[in-house]
Amino acid sequence: MSFQVKNGIDPEESNEGKEKIKIGTIKKNDLERLKQICSQVPPPPKQFNGPKRIDPSRPLYHCQSWTTDAIQRLIDAGVLMT
């Protein structure tokens, strides 16, 4: 997984994702800070080699975990206003 910024895509018109839930607002002039903060959250590492876990002693860290961490960092930085 890697963090990417996709310009010009309206999430309201996208078929990606299963559900959209409003969690807060971000000021337009904070968009660069949002990108900076999100790019600093490490993406999930490779955790499987085929169906086998690479390191079963480490807890799984998936995209939902990354999203939770990114949201918390945005709240802590005062960028995301809930």
mmCIF file as gemmi writes it, N, C-alpha and C atoms, coordinates in Angstrom:
data_model
loop_
_atom_site.group_PDB
_atom_site.id
_atom_site.type_symbol
_atom_site.label_atom_id
_atom_site.label_alt_id
_atom_site.label_comp_id
_atom_site.label_asym_id
_atom_site.label_entity_id
_atom_site.label_seq_id
_atom_site.pdbx_PDB_ins_code
_atom_site.Cartn_x
_atom_site.Cartn_y
_atom_site.Cartn_z
_atom_site.occupancy
_atom_site.B_iso_or_equiv
_atom_site.pdbx_formal_charge
_atom_site.auth_seq_id
_atom_site.auth_asym_id
_atom_site.pdbx_PDB_model_num
ATOM 1 N N . MET Axp A 1 ? 0.842 -1.177 0 1 0 ? 1 A 1
ATOM 2 C CA . MET Axp A 1 ? 0 0 0 1 0 ? 1 A 1
ATOM 3 C C . MET Axp A 1 ? 0.88 1.231 0 1 0 ? 1 A 1
ATOM 4 N N . SER Axp A 2 ? 0.433 2.259 -0.681 1 0 ? 2 A 1
ATOM 5 C CA . SER Axp A 2 ? 1.147 3.528 -0.664 1 0 ? 2 A 1
ATOM 6 C C . SER Axp A 2 ? 0.135 4.668 -0.633 1 0 ? 2 A 1
ATOM 7 N N . PHE Axp A 3 ? 0.548 5.799 -0.081 1 0 ? 3 A 1
ATOM 8 C CA . PHE Axp A 3 ? -0.304 6.977 -0.019 1 0 ? 3 A 1
ATOM 9 C C . PHE Axp A 3 ? -0.212 7.716 -1.339 1 0 ? 3 A 1
ATOM 10 N N . GLN Axp A 4 ? -1.369 8.062 -1.912 1 0 ? 4 A 1
ATOM 11 C CA . GLN Axp A 4 ? -1.413 8.813 -3.164 1 0 ? 4 A 1
ATOM 12 C C . GLN Axp A 4 ? -2.459 9.9 -3.065 1 0 ? 4 A 1
ATOM 13 N N . VAL Axp A 5 ? -2.157 11.038 -3.652 1 0 ? 5 A 1
ATOM 14 C CA . VAL Axp A 5 ? -3.131 12.113 -3.771 1 0 ? 5 A 1
ATOM 15 C C . VAL Axp A 5 ? -3.637 12.077 -5.201 1 0 ? 5 A 1
ATOM 16 N N . LYS Axp A 6 ? -4.952 11.976 -5.353 1 0 ? 6 A 1
ATOM 17 C CA . LYS Axp A 6 ? -5.557 11.948 -6.684 1 0 ? 6 A 1
ATOM 18 C C . LYS Axp A 6 ? -6.345 13.235 -6.866 1 0 ? 6 A 1
ATOM 19 N N . ASN Axp A 7 ? -5.8 14.14 -7.634 1 0 ? 7 A 1
ATOM 20 C CA . ASN Axp A 7 ? -6.464 15.415 -7.889 1 0 ? 7 A 1
ATOM 21 C C . ASN Axp A 7 ? -7.565 15.249 -8.922 1 0 ? 7 A 1
ATOM 22 N N . GLY Axp A 8 ? -8.604 16.021 -8.752 1 0 ? 8 A 1
ATOM 23 C CA . GLY Axp A 8 ? -9.669 16.056 -9.742 1 0 ? 8 A 1
ATOM 24 C C . GLY Axp A 8 ? -10.703 14.961 -9.601 1 0 ? 8 A 1
ATOM 25 N N . ILE Axp A 9 ? -10.609 14.139 -8.546 1 0 ? 9 A 1
ATOM 26 C CA . ILE Axp A 9 ? -11.58 13.079 -8.354 1 0 ? 9 A 1
ATOM 27 C C . ILE Axp A 9 ? -12.556 13.514 -7.276 1 0 ? 9 A 1
ATOM 28 N N . ASP Axp A 10 ? -13.832 13.564 -7.611 1 0 ? 10 A 1
ATOM 29 C CA . ASP Axp A 10 ? -14.861 13.918 -6.648 1 0 ? 10 A 1
ATOM 30 C C . ASP Axp A 10 ? -15.323 12.647 -5.956 1 0 ? 10 A 1
ATOM 31 N N . PRO Axp A 11 ? -15.04 12.499 -4.652 1 0 ? 11 A 1
ATOM 32 C CA . PRO Axp A 11 ? -15.419 11.263 -3.967 1 0 ? 11 A 1
ATOM 33 C C . PRO Axp A 11 ? -16.927 11.014 -3.978 1 0 ? 11 A 1
ATOM 34 N N . GLU Axp A 12 ? -17.706 12.07 -4.122 1 0 ? 12 A 1
ATOM 35 C CA . GLU Axp A 12 ? -19.162 11.901 -4.175 1 0 ? 12 A 1
ATOM 36 C C . GLU Axp A 12 ? -19.604 11.214 -5.465 1 0 ? 12 A 1
ATOM 37 N N . GLU Axp A 13 ? -18.771 11.266 -6.493 1 0 ? 13 A 1
ATOM 38 C CA . GLU Axp A 13 ? -19.121 10.647 -7.765 1 0 ? 13 A 1
ATOM 39 C C . GLU Axp A 13 ? -18.329 9.371 -8.037 1 0 ? 13 A 1
ATOM 40 N N . SER Axp A 14 ? -17.543 8.935 -7.059 1 0 ? 14 A 1
ATOM 41 C CA . SER Axp A 14 ? -16.711 7.755 -7.223 1 0 ? 14 A 1
ATOM 42 C C . SER Axp A 14 ? -17.463 6.499 -6.79 1 0 ? 14 A 1
ATOM 43 N N . ASN Axp A 15 ? -17.185 5.401 -7.463 1 0 ? 15 A 1
ATOM 44 C CA . ASN Axp A 15 ? -17.745 4.106 -7.077 1 0 ? 15 A 1
ATOM 45 C C . ASN Axp A 15 ? -16.829 3.355 -6.121 1 0 ? 15 A 1
ATOM 46 N N . GLU Axp A 16 ? -15.661 3.919 -5.836 1 0 ? 16 A 1
ATOM 47 C CA . GLU Axp A 16 ? -14.711 3.258 -4.939 1 0 ? 16 A 1
ATOM 48 C C . GLU Axp A 16 ? -15.214 3.35 -3.505 1 0 ? 16 A 1
ATOM 49 N N . GLY Axp A 17 ? -14.953 2.325 -2.74 1 0 ? 17 A 1
ATOM 50 C CA . GLY Axp A 17 ? -15.398 2.305 -1.354 1 0 ? 17 A 1
ATOM 51 C C . GLY Axp A 17 ? -16.84 1.841 -1.264 1 0 ? 17 A 1
ATOM 52 N N . LYS Axp A 18 ? -17.191 1.362 -0.114 1 0 ? 18 A 1
ATOM 53 C CA . LYS Axp A 18 ? -18.534 0.825 0.074 1 0 ? 18 A 1
ATOM 54 C C . LYS Axp A 18 ? -19.458 1.801 0.763 1 0 ? 18 A 1
ATOM 55 N N . GLU Axp A 19 ? -18.887 2.684 1.577 1 0 ? 19 A 1
ATOM 56 C CA . GLU Axp A 19 ? -19.719 3.572 2.367 1 0 ? 19 A 1
ATOM 57 C C . GLU Axp A 19 ? -18.968 4.863 2.622 1 0 ? 19 A 1
ATOM 58 N N . LYS Axp A 20 ? -19.693 5.961 2.678 1 0 ? 20 A 1
ATOM 59 C CA . LYS Axp A 20 ? -19.098 7.254 2.992 1 0 ? 20 A 1
ATOM 60 C C . LYS Axp A 20 ? -19.752 7.781 4.255 1 0 ? 20 A 1
ATOM 61 N N . ILE Axp A 21 ? -18.93 8.17 5.213 1 0 ? 21 A 1
ATOM 62 C CA . ILE Axp A 21 ? -19.421 8.707 6.473 1 0 ? 21 A 1
ATOM 63 C C . ILE Axp A 21 ? -18.698 10.029 6.717 1 0 ? 21 A 1
ATOM 64 N N . LYS Axp A 22 ? -19.456 11.101 6.909 1 0 ? 22 A 1
ATOM 65 C CA . LYS Axp A 22 ? -18.835 12.392 7.193 1 0 ? 22 A 1
ATOM 66 C C . LYS Axp A 22 ? -18.304 12.378 8.62 1 0 ? 22 A 1
ATOM 67 N N . ILE Axp A 23 ? -17.022 12.652 8.757 1 0 ? 23 A 1
ATOM 68 C CA . ILE Axp A 23 ? -16.399 12.638 10.088 1 0 ? 23 A 1
ATOM 69 C C . ILE Axp A 23 ? -15.956 14.025 10.532 1 0 ? 23 A 1
ATOM 70 N N . GLY Axp A 24 ? -16.044 15.002 9.639 1 0 ? 24 A 1
ATOM 71 C CA . GLY Axp A 24 ? -15.638 16.348 10.004 1 0 ? 24 A 1
ATOM 72 C C . GLY Axp A 24 ? -15.411 17.191 8.773 1 0 ? 24 A 1
ATOM 73 N N . THR Axp A 25 ? -14.803 18.342 9.004 1 0 ? 25 A 1
ATOM 74 C CA . THR Axp A 25 ? -14.509 19.263 7.916 1 0 ? 25 A 1
ATOM 75 C C . THR Axp A 25 ? -13.048 19.699 7.985 1 0 ? 25 A 1
ATOM 76 N N . ILE Axp A 26 ? -12.557 20.128 6.835 1 0 ? 26 A 1
ATOM 77 C CA . ILE Axp A 26 ? -11.189 20.63 6.716 1 0 ? 26 A 1
ATOM 78 C C . ILE Axp A 26 ? -11.258 21.936 5.945 1 0 ? 26 A 1
ATOM 79 N N . LYS Axp A 27 ? -10.587 22.947 6.447 1 0 ? 27 A 1
ATOM 80 C CA . LYS Axp A 27 ? -10.539 24.217 5.733 1 0 ? 27 A 1
ATOM 81 C C . LYS Axp A 27 ? -9.738 24.051 4.448 1 0 ? 27 A 1
ATOM 82 N N . LYS Axp A 28 ? -10.174 24.744 3.412 1 0 ? 28 A 1
ATOM 83 C CA . LYS Axp A 28 ? -9.508 24.645 2.113 1 0 ? 28 A 1
ATOM 84 C C . LYS Axp A 28 ? -8.016 24.981 2.217 1 0 ? 28 A 1
ATOM 85 N N . ASN Axp A 29 ? -7.678 25.969 3.045 1 0 ? 29 A 1
ATOM 86 C CA . ASN Axp A 29 ? -6.256 26.34 3.155 1 0 ? 29 A 1
ATOM 87 C C . ASN Axp A 29 ? -5.446 25.349 3.983 1 0 ? 29 A 1
ATOM 88 N N . ASP Axp A 30 ? -6.092 24.3 4.533 1 0 ? 30 A 1
ATOM 89 C CA . ASP Axp A 30 ? -5.377 23.244 5.261 1 0 ? 30 A 1
ATOM 90 C C . ASP Axp A 30 ? -5.136 21.997 4.408 1 0 ? 30 A 1
ATOM 91 N N . LEU Axp A 31 ? -5.484 22.04 3.128 1 0 ? 31 A 1
ATOM 92 C CA . LEU Axp A 31 ? -5.321 20.852 2.28 1 0 ? 31 A 1
ATOM 93 C C . LEU Axp A 31 ? -3.872 20.403 2.171 1 0 ? 31 A 1
ATOM 94 N N . GLU Axp A 32 ? -2.95 21.334 2.097 1 0 ? 32 A 1
ATOM 95 C CA . GLU Axp A 32 ? -1.53 20.947 2.016 1 0 ? 32 A 1
ATOM 96 C C . GLU Axp A 32 ? -1.077 20.299 3.316 1 0 ? 32 A 1
ATOM 97 N N . ARG Axp A 33 ? -1.547 20.817 4.447 1 0 ? 33 A 1
ATOM 98 C CA . ARG Axp A 33 ? -1.223 20.191 5.739 1 0 ? 33 A 1
ATOM 99 C C . ARG Axp A 33 ? -1.8 18.794 5.812 1 0 ? 33 A 1
ATOM 100 N N . LEU Axp A 34 ? -3.017 18.608 5.296 1 0 ? 34 A 1
ATOM 101 C CA . LEU Axp A 34 ? -3.633 17.282 5.263 1 0 ? 34 A 1
ATOM 102 C C . LEU Axp A 34 ? -2.742 16.309 4.487 1 0 ? 34 A 1
ATOM 103 N N . LYS Axp A 35 ? -2.298 16.725 3.307 1 0 ? 35 A 1
ATOM 104 C CA . LYS Axp A 35 ? -1.431 15.864 2.49 1 0 ? 35 A 1
ATOM 105 C C . LYS Axp A 35 ? -0.134 15.544 3.224 1 0 ? 35 A 1
ATOM 106 N N . GLN Axp A 36 ? 0.455 16.556 3.857 1 0 ? 36 A 1
ATOM 107 C CA . GLN Axp A 36 ? 1.714 16.354 4.576 1 0 ? 36 A 1
ATOM 108 C C . GLN Axp A 36 ? 1.536 15.367 5.73 1 0 ? 36 A 1
ATOM 109 N N . ILE Axp A 37 ? 0.49 15.553 6.519 1 0 ? 37 A 1
ATOM 110 C CA . ILE Axp A 37 ? 0.247 14.682 7.674 1 0 ? 37 A 1
ATOM 111 C C . ILE Axp A 37 ? -0.018 13.254 7.208 1 0 ? 37 A 1
ATOM 112 N N . CYS Axp A 38 ? -0.888 13.091 6.217 1 0 ? 38 A 1
ATOM 113 C CA . CYS Axp A 38 ? -1.219 11.741 5.741 1 0 ? 38 A 1
ATOM 114 C C . CYS Axp A 38 ? -0.007 11.036 5.133 1 0 ? 38 A 1
ATOM 115 N N . SER Axp A 39 ? 0.849 11.793 4.462 1 0 ? 39 A 1
ATOM 116 C CA . SER Axp A 39 ? 2.026 11.165 3.845 1 0 ? 39 A 1
ATOM 117 C C . SER Axp A 39 ? 3.032 10.697 4.894 1 0 ? 39 A 1
ATOM 118 N N . GLN Axp A 40 ? 2.919 11.192 6.129 1 0 ? 40 A 1
ATOM 119 C CA . GLN Axp A 40 ? 3.84 10.799 7.193 1 0 ? 40 A 1
ATOM 120 C C . GLN Axp A 40 ? 3.357 9.576 7.973 1 0 ? 40 A 1
ATOM 121 N N . VAL Axp A 41 ? 2.139 9.12 7.705 1 0 ? 41 A 1
ATOM 122 C CA . VAL Axp A 41 ? 1.632 7.921 8.378 1 0 ? 41 A 1
ATOM 123 C C . VAL Axp A 41 ? 2.137 6.715 7.578 1 0 ? 41 A 1
ATOM 124 N N . PRO Axp A 42 ? 2.949 5.855 8.178 1 0 ? 42 A 1
ATOM 125 C CA . PRO Axp A 42 ? 3.503 4.727 7.421 1 0 ? 42 A 1
ATOM 126 C C . PRO Axp A 42 ? 2.392 3.794 6.914 1 0 ? 42 A 1
ATOM 127 N N . PRO Axp A 43 ? 2.465 3.414 5.65 1 0 ? 43 A 1
ATOM 128 C CA . PRO Axp A 43 ? 1.458 2.488 5.125 1 0 ? 43 A 1
ATOM 129 C C . PRO Axp A 43 ? 1.668 1.085 5.676 1 0 ? 43 A 1
ATOM 130 N N . PRO Axp A 44 ? 0.638 0.26 5.607 1 0 ? 44 A 1
ATOM 131 C CA . PRO Axp A 44 ? 0.803 -1.121 6.058 1 0 ? 44 A 1
ATOM 132 C C . PRO Axp A 44 ? 1.915 -1.82 5.275 1 0 ? 44 A 1
ATOM 133 N N . PRO Axp A 45 ? 2.788 -2.544 5.97 1 0 ? 45 A 1
ATOM 134 C CA . PRO Axp A 45 ? 3.835 -3.288 5.276 1 0 ? 45 A 1
ATOM 135 C C . PRO Axp A 45 ? 3.27 -4.568 4.671 1 0 ? 45 A 1
ATOM 136 N N . LYS Axp A 46 ? 4.072 -5.225 3.862 1 0 ? 46 A 1
ATOM 137 C CA . LYS Axp A 46 ? 3.678 -6.534 3.349 1 0 ? 46 A 1
ATOM 138 C C . LYS Axp A 46 ? 3.592 -7.488 4.539 1 0 ? 46 A 1
ATOM 139 N N . GLN Axp A 47 ? 2.467 -8.163 4.652 1 0 ? 47 A 1
ATOM 140 C CA . GLN Axp A 47 ? 2.239 -9.006 5.819 1 0 ? 47 A 1
ATOM 141 C C . GLN Axp A 47 ? 1.971 -10.46 5.471 1 0 ? 47 A 1
ATOM 142 N N . PHE Axp A 48 ? 1.815 -10.724 4.19 1 0 ? 48 A 1
ATOM 143 C CA . PHE Axp A 48 ? 1.536 -12.092 3.748 1 0 ? 48 A 1
ATOM 144 C C . PHE Axp A 48 ? 2.437 -12.454 2.584 1 0 ? 48 A 1
ATOM 145 N N . ASN Axp A 49 ? 2.816 -13.71 2.547 1 0 ? 49 A 1
ATOM 146 C CA . ASN Axp A 49 ? 3.496 -14.286 1.394 1 0 ? 49 A 1
ATOM 147 C C . ASN Axp A 49 ? 2.532 -15.34 0.865 1 0 ? 49 A 1
ATOM 148 N N . GLY Axp A 50 ? 1.703 -14.952 -0.102 1 0 ? 50 A 1
ATOM 149 C CA . GLY Axp A 50 ? 0.598 -15.809 -0.496 1 0 ? 50 A 1
ATOM 150 C C . GLY Axp A 50 ? -0.379 -15.863 0.664 1 0 ? 50 A 1
ATOM 151 N N . PRO Axp A 51 ? -0.855 -17.04 1.052 1 0 ? 51 A 1
ATOM 152 C CA . PRO Axp A 51 ? -1.792 -17.12 2.173 1 0 ? 51 A 1
ATOM 153 C C . PRO Axp A 51 ? -1.1 -17.159 3.543 1 0 ? 51 A 1
ATOM 154 N N . LYS Axp A 52 ? 0.232 -17.223 3.558 1 0 ? 52 A 1
ATOM 155 C CA . LYS Axp A 52 ? 0.969 -17.384 4.815 1 0 ? 52 A 1
ATOM 156 C C . LYS Axp A 52 ? 1.418 -16.034 5.379 1 0 ? 52 A 1
ATOM 157 N N . ARG Axp A 53 ? 1.167 -15.841 6.693 1 0 ? 53 A 1
ATOM 158 C CA . ARG Axp A 53 ? 1.619 -14.629 7.375 1 0 ? 53 A 1
ATOM 159 C C . ARG Axp A 53 ? 3.137 -14.604 7.42 1 0 ? 53 A 1
ATOM 160 N N . ILE Axp A 54 ? 3.728 -13.466 7.143 1 0 ? 54 A 1
ATOM 161 C CA . ILE Axp A 54 ? 5.178 -13.315 7.174 1 0 ? 54 A 1
ATOM 162 C C . ILE Axp A 54 ? 5.674 -13.322 8.62 1 0 ? 54 A 1
ATOM 163 N N . ASP Axp A 55 ? 5 -12.589 9.494 1 0 ? 55 A 1
ATOM 164 C CA . ASP Axp A 55 ? 5.401 -12.534 10.902 1 0 ? 55 A 1
ATOM 165 C C . ASP Axp A 55 ? 4.15 -12.607 11.776 1 0 ? 55 A 1
ATOM 166 N N . PRO Axp A 56 ? 3.713 -13.801 12.127 1 0 ? 56 A 1
ATOM 167 C CA . PRO Axp A 56 ? 2.491 -13.951 12.919 1 0 ? 56 A 1
ATOM 168 C C . PRO Axp A 56 ? 2.558 -13.312 14.31 1 0 ? 56 A 1
ATOM 169 N N . SER Axp A 57 ? 3.756 -12.982 14.791 1 0 ? 57 A 1
ATOM 170 C CA . SER Axp A 57 ? 3.881 -12.37 16.117 1 0 ? 57 A 1
ATOM 171 C C . SER Axp A 57 ? 3.486 -10.887 16.093 1 0 ? 57 A 1
ATOM 172 N N . ARG Axp A 58 ? 3.445 -10.285 14.902 1 0 ? 58 A 1
ATOM 173 C CA . ARG Axp A 58 ? 3.063 -8.872 14.791 1 0 ? 58 A 1
ATOM 174 C C . ARG Axp A 58 ? 1.579 -8.77 14.468 1 0 ? 58 A 1
ATOM 175 N N . PRO Axp A 59 ? 0.867 -7.83 15.102 1 0 ? 59 A 1
ATOM 176 C CA . PRO Axp A 59 ? -0.557 -7.69 14.782 1 0 ? 59 A 1
ATOM 177 C C . PRO Axp A 59 ? -0.741 -7.194 13.347 1 0 ? 59 A 1
ATOM 178 N N . LEU Axp A 60 ? -1.842 -7.595 12.744 1 0 ? 60 A 1
ATOM 179 C CA . LEU Axp A 60 ? -2.142 -7.126 11.396 1 0 ? 60 A 1
ATOM 180 C C . LEU Axp A 60 ? -2.383 -5.622 11.417 1 0 ? 60 A 1
ATOM 181 N N . TYR Axp A 61 ? -1.908 -4.944 10.395 1 0 ? 61 A 1
ATOM 182 C CA . TYR Axp A 61 ? -2.11 -3.508 10.222 1 0 ? 61 A 1
ATOM 183 C C . TYR Axp A 61 ? -2.595 -3.334 8.801 1 0 ? 61 A 1
ATOM 184 N N . HIS Axp A 62 ? -3.862 -3.005 8.642 1 0 ? 62 A 1
ATOM 185 C CA . HIS Axp A 62 ? -4.464 -2.937 7.314 1 0 ? 62 A 1
ATOM 186 C C . HIS Axp A 62 ? -4.9 -1.514 6.994 1 0 ? 62 A 1
ATOM 187 N N . CYS Axp A 63 ? -5.552 -1.326 5.866 1 0 ? 63 A 1
ATOM 188 C CA . CYS Axp A 63 ? -5.908 0.021 5.422 1 0 ? 63 A 1
ATOM 189 C C . CYS Axp A 63 ? -6.841 0.726 6.409 1 0 ? 63 A 1
ATOM 190 N N . GLN Axp A 64 ? -7.713 -0.02 7.063 1 0 ? 64 A 1
ATOM 191 C CA . GLN Axp A 64 ? -8.59 0.606 8.056 1 0 ? 64 A 1
ATOM 192 C C . GLN Axp A 64 ? -7.775 1.107 9.247 1 0 ? 64 A 1
ATOM 193 N N . SER Axp A 65 ? -6.748 0.372 9.63 1 0 ? 65 A 1
ATOM 194 C CA . SER Axp A 65 ? -5.859 0.815 10.714 1 0 ? 65 A 1
ATOM 195 C C . SER Axp A 65 ? -5.137 2.095 10.313 1 0 ? 65 A 1
ATOM 196 N N . TRP Axp A 66 ? -4.649 2.13 9.064 1 0 ? 66 A 1
ATOM 197 C CA . TRP Axp A 66 ? -3.96 3.318 8.565 1 0 ? 66 A 1
ATOM 198 C C . TRP Axp A 66 ? -4.907 4.516 8.591 1 0 ? 66 A 1
ATOM 199 N N . THR Axp A 67 ? -6.137 4.317 8.144 1 0 ? 67 A 1
ATOM 200 C CA . THR Axp A 67 ? -7.121 5.4 8.113 1 0 ? 67 A 1
ATOM 201 C C . THR Axp A 67 ? -7.39 5.93 9.52 1 0 ? 67 A 1
ATOM 202 N N . THR Axp A 68 ? -7.549 5.046 10.471 1 0 ? 68 A 1
ATOM 203 C CA . THR Axp A 68 ? -7.778 5.447 11.864 1 0 ? 68 A 1
ATOM 204 C C . THR Axp A 68 ? -6.602 6.279 12.381 1 0 ? 68 A 1
ATOM 205 N N . ASP Axp A 69 ? -5.377 5.837 12.099 1 0 ? 69 A 1
ATOM 206 C CA . ASP Axp A 69 ? -4.187 6.575 12.535 1 0 ? 69 A 1
ATOM 207 C C . ASP Axp A 69 ? -4.112 7.947 11.869 1 0 ? 69 A 1
ATOM 208 N N . ALA Axp A 70 ? -4.392 8.009 10.562 1 0 ? 70 A 1
ATOM 209 C CA . ALA Axp A 70 ? -4.339 9.284 9.833 1 0 ? 70 A 1
ATOM 210 C C . ALA Axp A 70 ? -5.39 10.25 10.368 1 0 ? 70 A 1
ATOM 211 N N . ILE Axp A 71 ? -6.604 9.766 10.596 1 0 ? 71 A 1
ATOM 212 C CA . ILE Axp A 71 ? -7.668 10.625 11.128 1 0 ? 71 A 1
ATOM 213 C C . ILE Axp A 71 ? -7.26 11.181 12.485 1 0 ? 71 A 1
ATOM 214 N N . GLN Axp A 72 ? -6.722 10.343 13.348 1 0 ? 72 A 1
ATOM 215 C CA . GLN Axp A 72 ? -6.317 10.814 14.673 1 0 ? 72 A 1
ATOM 216 C C . GLN Axp A 72 ? -5.226 11.874 14.574 1 0 ? 72 A 1
ATOM 217 N N . ARG Axp A 73 ? -4.275 11.689 13.689 1 0 ? 73 A 1
ATOM 218 C CA . ARG Axp A 73 ? -3.21 12.693 13.525 1 0 ? 73 A 1
ATOM 219 C C . ARG Axp A 73 ? -3.778 14.013 13.002 1 0 ? 73 A 1
ATOM 220 N N . LEU Axp A 74 ? -4.752 13.924 12.1 1 0 ? 74 A 1
ATOM 221 C CA . LEU Axp A 74 ? -5.38 15.141 11.57 1 0 ? 74 A 1
ATOM 222 C C . LEU Axp A 74 ? -6.155 15.875 12.665 1 0 ? 74 A 1
ATOM 223 N N . ILE Axp A 75 ? -6.83 15.141 13.522 1 0 ? 75 A 1
ATOM 224 C CA . ILE Axp A 75 ? -7.551 15.747 14.646 1 0 ? 75 A 1
ATOM 225 C C . ILE Axp A 75 ? -6.562 16.38 15.609 1 0 ? 75 A 1
ATOM 226 N N . ASP Axp A 76 ? -5.506 15.639 15.959 1 0 ? 76 A 1
ATOM 227 C CA . ASP Axp A 76 ? -4.496 16.138 16.901 1 0 ? 76 A 1
ATOM 228 C C . ASP Axp A 76 ? -3.829 17.415 16.385 1 0 ? 76 A 1
ATOM 229 N N . ALA Axp A 77 ? -3.661 17.528 15.064 1 0 ? 77 A 1
ATOM 230 C CA . ALA Axp A 77 ? -3.017 18.696 14.458 1 0 ? 77 A 1
ATOM 231 C C . ALA Axp A 77 ? -3.989 19.852 14.276 1 0 ? 77 A 1
ATOM 232 N N . GLY Axp A 78 ? -5.279 19.634 14.554 1 0 ? 78 A 1
ATOM 233 C CA . GLY Axp A 78 ? -6.273 20.676 14.388 1 0 ? 78 A 1
ATOM 234 C C . GLY Axp A 78 ? -6.677 20.899 12.945 1 0 ? 78 A 1
ATOM 235 N N . VAL Axp A 79 ? -6.353 19.951 12.075 1 0 ? 79 A 1
ATOM 236 C CA . VAL Axp A 79 ? -6.707 20.068 10.661 1 0 ? 79 A 1
ATOM 237 C C . VAL Axp A 79 ? -8.121 19.553 10.421 1 0 ? 79 A 1
ATOM 238 N N . LEU Axp A 80 ? -8.451 18.42 11.019 1 0 ? 80 A 1
ATOM 239 C CA . LEU Axp A 80 ? -9.792 17.85 10.879 1 0 ? 80 A 1
ATOM 240 C C . LEU Axp A 80 ? -10.62 18.312 12.072 1 0 ? 80 A 1
ATOM 241 N N . MET Axp A 81 ? -11.697 19.002 11.768 1 0 ? 81 A 1
ATOM 242 C CA . MET Axp A 81 ? -12.582 19.498 12.815 1 0 ? 81 A 1
ATOM 243 C C . MET Axp A 81 ? -13.823 18.618 12.844 1 0 ? 81 A 1
ATOM 244 N N . THR Axp A 82 ? -14.005 17.9 13.937 1 0 ? 82 A 1
ATOM 245 C CA . THR Axp A 82 ? -15.137 16.978 14.04 1 0 ? 82 A 1
ATOM 246 C C . THR Axp A 82 ? -16.383 17.681 14.529 1 0 ? 82 A 1
